[in-house]
């Protein structure tokens, strides 16, 4: 007997797409991208996404404070809207709670939700509550929108010769999780910005909207499951391959300092860490340098050129004069890697 855990998360998603694919003319984009896209109000597409934070899988109550958790459950959904160049508008919350949760914890959690909603200029308009005796689940359905005059920033838009870029720094969230779980008090205080990167991710909304405003052919995805894993989704949809320069992968000074102190190799964190929620995108080579200058100047967020799109399928890493093909690695809910 075969069980679904042996197939892995993304095989299951492919089956969902094959069996349940929409044929509605109102659905512009269905299963397979960061958001579904349907006809919206005049002049707009609606963007729809949902994501669940599950106790014991995404968080533990003895690690992440409730206010940070409240902000996090909205932020991970907002990041999907950012990866489509859109704006978040309305949220539905579906929470499965244990009855023994303390009122003070619940109120702090709701405060975090409220702060995130205000930050991202979205409204919570409804949802559902249920009880459980086991793990709690915080599920969010988010609706955003993007102007129809702008081309959709889909995973399928990459072409051979395009440049691959990523915002910010990679590996920090995974390092922050390790510090939060295993670090002593002094280490947590010294590396608090890394811990906070895991507790409270920052969706790159303004950058996504800027890229959409260029009105160019751009493939875009957020880095939630790890660089290699998410890049592989983009490559699969575009039917192309990628060549990544290992030496160009962005390492922040604080993360580099932590790796040196722990005597650990930063590369596994950079390639498979996940939950950095940076934007990974491709665009024509002629646009790359202008975008690399403009985004930091406007938003204070660095942009790094890490490789290029090639015709040979798969992901290849270049280290000096050596090129090797690698398999996607990152988070898979059913294989836990």
Buried (B, 14 or more C-beta within 10 A) or exposed (E): EEEEEEBBBBBBEBEEEEEEEEEEEEBBBBBBBBBBBBBBEEEBBBBBBBBBBBBEEBBEBEBBBBBBBBBBBBBBBBBBBBBBBBBBBBBBBBBBBEEEBEEEBBEBBBBBBBBBBEBBEBEBEEEEEEEEEEEBBBBBBBBBBBBBEBBBBBBBBBBEBBBBBBBBBBBBBBBBBBBBEEBEEEBBEBBBEBBBBBBBBBBBBBBBBBBBEBEBBBBBBBBBBBBBBBBBBBBBBBEBBBBBBBEBBBBBEBBEEBBEEBEEEBBEBBBBBBBBBBBBBBBEEEBBEEBBEBBEEEBEBBBBBBBBBBEEEBBBBBEEEEEEEEEBBBBBBBEEE
